[in-house]
Amino acid sequence: MGGQGGGANRAFVLPIRPDRSTLEEKPPGTVTAKKRYLIGYDLPEAEQTWHGTTLVTAVAEGGMEFWIPKGANRFHFTGGARFIHGGAMLQEIVVPVITVRHKKDRGVRGDTTVQPVTVHVLGTGHKITAPRHRFALLQMEPVSERVTPVTLKVAVYDRDEPVTNVETVTFDSTSGNIDERQKWVPLVLRDRPYDKTTRYRLVLRDADTGIEQSSVDVIIDRAFADDF
């Protein structure tokens, strides 16, 4: 019966399921045992588990210890295995932390800081043919908690030299009506020769910082000189 008939002499080995630990019984000192963890006192070491203390992981007093099955294994001290993931999985040991910072740089799209109102020059093809000329300026948004008033110095320039008076205008309207946020700015040309081929510019400059906010090209076409 040698190799085939000695059934009583052959060792019978149960297959080990990859999703269950080989631990059959809860150790002495167990307080609570679940499929994904076990906590208790004076727990022994076991090759199939991670063994630690809540003093280290949670700064908890009392001498409580824990077992967590290694890898994707589970304890099977109690029945039922559906919809139970393994032991020390990522969602069990990692706490996500989100840090929110407000941007402080001005002029960045999506910026949540306070910024001054924006002012645009209305119209296109600006041409001055008389000694006095009015420009229409529009405050693009009403003043609010996050949008502050702005004071601008407005003039027509030949390069860096103003060729008109410099008008100081404050835009501080809180109205939601766009017509109520429009202002007319009158400028007077200086008594000097002008060339209609020269590139002049109407410049809007922040009165506090001196920074140019915007500008548009202007043609000055004087057919004859006027008496100023």
C-alpha positions as CSV (number, residue, x, y, z in Angstrom):
1,M,0.0,0.0,0.0
2,G,3.2,2.0,0.3
3,G,2.9,5.2,-1.7
4,Q,-0.9,5.1,-2.3
5,G,-2.7,3.1,0.4
6,G,-1.3,4.8,3.5
7,G,-4.0,7.4,3.8
8,A,-3.9,7.4,7.6
9,N,-0.2,8.2,7.5
10,R,-0.5,11.2,5.1
11,A,-0.6,14.7,6.5
12,F,-3.8,16.6,5.5
13,V,-3.1,20.2,4.7
14,L,-5.9,22.8,4.5
15,P,-5.4,25.4,1.7
16,I,-4.8,28.8,3.1
17,R,-7.0,31.5,1.6
18,P,-5.0,34.6,0.6
19,D,-7.6,37.0,2.1
20,R,-7.7,35.5,5.6
21,S,-5.0,35.2,8.3
22,T,-4.1,31.8,9.6
23,L,-4.9,32.8,13.2
24,E,-7.7,30.7,14.4
25,E,-8.3,32.1,17.9
26,K,-8.3,35.4,19.6
27,P,-5.3,35.8,21.9
28,P,-5.7,36.2,25.7
29,G,-6.2,39.8,26.8
30,T,-8.4,40.6,23.8
31,V,-11.0,43.4,24.4
32,T,-12.4,43.9,21.0
33,A,-11.9,41.8,17.8
34,K,-13.0,42.8,14.4
35,K,-12.0,41.5,10.9
36,R,-9.6,44.4,10.3
37,Y,-8.2,45.0,13.8
38,L,-8.0,43.6,17.3
39,I,-7.3,45.6,20.5
40,G,-6.5,44.3,24.0
41,Y,-3.8,44.1,26.7
42,D,-0.5,42.2,26.7
43,L,-1.0,40.9,23.2
44,P,1.7,38.4,22.0
45,E,3.7,38.8,18.8
46,A,2.3,37.1,15.7
47,E,3.9,36.8,12.3
48,Q,0.7,37.5,10.5
49,T,0.0,40.8,12.2
50,W,1.3,44.3,12.8
51,H,1.6,44.8,16.6
52,G,1.6,48.2,18.2
53,T,0.3,50.4,21.1
54,T,-2.2,53.2,21.1
55,L,0.2,55.2,23.2
56,V,2.4,55.6,20.0
57,T,-0.3,55.9,17.4
58,A,-2.9,57.9,19.3
59,V,-1.0,59.2,22.4
60,A,-3.6,57.3,24.5
61,E,-2.9,56.3,28.0
62,G,-4.0,53.0,29.5
63,G,-1.5,50.5,28.0
64,M,-3.9,49.4,25.2
65,E,-2.3,47.4,22.3
66,F,-3.5,46.4,18.9
67,W,-3.2,43.9,16.1
68,I,-3.7,44.7,12.4
69,P,-3.6,41.9,9.8
70,K,-0.7,42.3,7.4
71,G,-1.4,43.2,3.8
72,A,-4.9,42.6,2.5
73,N,-5.6,39.8,5.0
74,R,-8.5,39.7,7.5
75,F,-9.1,38.1,10.8
76,H,-11.9,35.5,10.7
77,F,-12.7,35.3,14.4
78,T,-16.3,36.2,13.4
79,G,-18.3,35.2,10.3
80,G,-19.1,37.2,7.3
81,A,-16.4,38.4,4.8
82,R,-18.3,40.4,2.2
83,F,-17.5,44.0,1.6
84,I,-14.7,44.0,4.2
85,H,-11.3,45.2,2.9
86,G,-8.1,44.2,4.5
87,G,-6.1,45.5,7.5
88,A,-3.7,48.4,7.3
89,M,-5.2,49.8,4.1
90,L,-4.5,53.4,3.0
91,Q,-7.9,54.7,4.0
92,E,-7.4,53.3,7.5
93,I,-4.1,54.9,8.3
94,V,-3.9,58.2,6.3
95,V,-5.8,61.4,7.3
96,P,-5.9,63.9,4.4
97,V,-5.1,67.5,5.3
98,I,-6.0,70.5,3.0
99,T,-4.3,73.8,3.4
100,V,-6.0,76.9,2.0
101,R,-4.0,80.1,1.3
102,H,-5.2,83.4,0.0
103,K,-3.2,84.9,-2.7
104,K,-1.6,88.2,-1.9
105,D,-0.2,89.3,-5.3
106,R,-2.4,92.0,-7.0
107,G,-3.5,91.6,-10.5
108,V,-3.6,87.8,-10.6
109,R,-6.7,86.2,-12.1
110,G,-8.8,84.6,-9.4
111,D,-7.2,86.8,-6.7
112,T,-9.3,87.1,-3.5
113,T,-7.6,90.2,-2.2
114,V,-9.0,93.7,-2.4
115,Q,-8.2,95.6,-5.6
116,P,-9.0,99.0,-7.0
117,V,-11.7,99.5,-9.7
118,T,-10.7,99.3,-13.3
119,V,-11.3,102.3,-15.6
120,H,-11.5,102.1,-19.4
121,V,-11.5,104.9,-22.1
122,L,-14.7,104.6,-24.1
123,G,-14.6,104.8,-27.9
124,T,-12.0,104.1,-30.6
125,G,-10.0,106.1,-33.1
126,H,-9.6,109.1,-30.8
127,K,-8.8,112.3,-32.7
128,I,-8.4,115.8,-31.4
129,T,-9.1,118.6,-33.8
130,A,-9.9,121.5,-31.4
131,P,-8.0,123.0,-28.5
132,R,-10.4,121.5,-26.1
133,H,-11.5,117.8,-26.1
134,R,-13.5,115.6,-23.8
135,F,-12.9,111.9,-23.2
136,A,-15.4,109.5,-21.7
137,L,-14.1,107.2,-19.0
138,L,-16.0,104.3,-17.5
139,Q,-15.6,102.7,-14.1
140,M,-16.0,99.0,-15.0
141,E,-17.3,97.7,-11.7
142,P,-19.0,99.3,-8.7
143,V,-17.1,99.8,-5.4
144,S,-17.7,96.9,-3.0
145,E,-16.0,95.1,-0.1
146,R,-13.3,93.7,-2.5
147,V,-13.2,96.6,-5.0
148,T,-11.9,100.0,-3.8
149,P,-12.1,103.5,-5.3
150,V,-9.2,104.8,-7.4
151,T,-8.0,108.3,-8.2
152,L,-6.4,108.8,-11.6
153,K,-4.3,111.5,-13.2
154,V,-5.4,111.9,-16.8
155,A,-3.6,113.7,-19.6
156,V,-2.4,113.3,-23.3
157,Y,1.3,112.7,-23.6
158,D,3.9,113.1,-26.3
159,R,6.3,110.3,-25.1
160,D,6.8,111.3,-21.4
161,E,5.8,114.9,-21.8
162,P,2.1,116.0,-21.2
163,V,0.7,118.1,-24.0
164,T,-2.5,118.9,-22.1
165,N,-3.5,119.8,-18.6
166,V,-3.4,116.9,-16.1
167,E,-6.8,116.2,-14.6
168,T,-7.3,114.3,-11.3
169,V,-10.4,112.2,-11.3
170,T,-11.8,109.9,-8.6
171,F,-13.8,106.8,-9.5
172,D,-15.8,105.7,-6.4
173,S,-19.3,104.9,-7.6
174,T,-21.2,102.1,-5.9
175,S,-24.0,102.1,-8.4
176,G,-24.9,99.0,-10.4
177,N,-26.0,101.2,-13.2
178,I,-23.2,101.5,-15.8
179,D,-24.4,104.9,-17.0
180,E,-23.9,106.3,-13.5
181,R,-20.3,105.1,-13.5
182,Q,-19.3,107.1,-16.6
183,K,-17.4,110.4,-16.3
184,W,-16.4,113.0,-18.9
185,V,-12.8,114.4,-18.6
186,P,-12.1,117.7,-20.4
187,L,-8.5,118.3,-21.5
188,V,-7.0,121.4,-23.1
189,L,-4.1,121.3,-25.5
190,R,-1.0,123.3,-24.8
191,D,-0.1,126.1,-27.3
192,R,2.5,124.3,-29.4
193,P,2.8,122.7,-32.8
194,Y,1.4,119.2,-33.4
195,D,2.0,116.5,-36.0
196,K,-0.9,114.3,-37.0
197,T,1.6,111.5,-37.8
198,T,3.0,111.5,-34.3
199,R,1.8,108.9,-31.8
200,Y,0.3,110.7,-28.9
201,R,-1.3,108.8,-26.0
202,L,-4.1,109.4,-23.5
203,V,-2.7,108.0,-20.2
204,L,-4.5,107.0,-17.1
205,R,-2.1,106.9,-14.2
206,D,-2.7,106.0,-10.5
207,A,-2.5,109.2,-8.5
208,D,-1.1,107.4,-5.4
209,T,1.4,105.0,-7.0
210,G,2.2,106.8,-10.3
211,I,1.7,103.5,-12.1
212,E,0.1,103.6,-15.5
213,Q,-3.2,101.8,-15.4
214,S,-4.1,102.1,-19.1
215,S,-3.6,104.2,-22.2
216,V,-5.0,104.7,-25.8
217,D,-3.5,106.2,-28.9
218,V,-4.6,109.7,-29.9
219,I,-4.3,111.6,-33.1
220,I,-3.9,115.4,-32.9
221,D,-4.9,117.0,-36.2
222,R,-4.9,120.8,-36.0
223,A,-5.6,122.3,-39.4
224,F,-4.7,125.7,-38.1
225,A,-3.5,127.3,-34.8
226,D,-6.1,128.8,-32.4
227,D,-5.6,131.7,-30.1
228,F,-5.3,130.5,-26.5
